[in-house]
Amino acid sequence: MKRTTVKIPDALDARLRHEAERRGVTISELTREALETFLGTSGPRRELGAAAAGRSGRSDVSERIEQILAAEVPR
């Protein structure tokens, strides 16, 4: 595992430390999780088309959400 130093603002550091303590994990674990979530295993995350479903003009989105998500997220 490689060590990396990152400079962050004091307010962000405080939020990071608070969240790590709240979850009962180390700052390193939380930072790795956040980076993995942001970058993913295969690069930057893509936006889901279903994320804008609330503005679709369709009235059946809540009934079709599983179908919409299945079409957007590869298995």
N, C-alpha and C positions, 0 to 999 in steps of 0.2 A: 504494500500500500504506500502511496506517495503522500508526503506532507506538503500542504500548500498554505501560504499565508495570504489572507484577504483583509484589506482595510475596509471597514464599514463604519457608518456614522454611529455615534453613541446611542441614539434612539433605537436604531435597528439592532444593535448589540443587546440592548436591554430587552427588546421584544424577543430576540432569539433565546437569551438566557431564561426568560420567563417561560417561554413555550417548552423549552427543553426540561425545565424543572417540573412544569405542569404534567408533561407526558412521562416523566421519570426516565429520560434518556440523556445521553451526553450531548454536548453541543456538537461534537463531531458527527454523531449519528444523525441528529436533526439536520445538520448542514448537508450531509450526503443525501439524505432523503429529499431535501428541497431541491438540490441540484439534479438528482435523478428524475424527480417529477418535472422539473423545468426542461431538462435536456432529453429525457427519455433514454431508452437504450439504443435508439437508432437515429438520434438527432433531435432537433427542436420539435416540439409538439405541434400538431396541426389543429386548426380549429374544426370543430364538428359543425356540420351544416344544421344539425338538430338544435344547436345552441340558440339559433334565431327562430325557433319554432313558435315562440310566443307572438311573433310579428308576422306570421305566415298568412293571416287572413282566413285560415281554416278553423272550423269549430270542432273538429274531431281529433285534434292533436293528442289530448289526454287519453283518448281511447286507443290511439295508434302509436303511443310512445315506444313500446317494445319493438314494433315493426320499424319505426324510424331509426332508432338506435342500432338495430341489427343491420340496417343498410349502411350506416355510417361507420361503425366500428368493426374492423376486421377481426376474425376469430383466430 
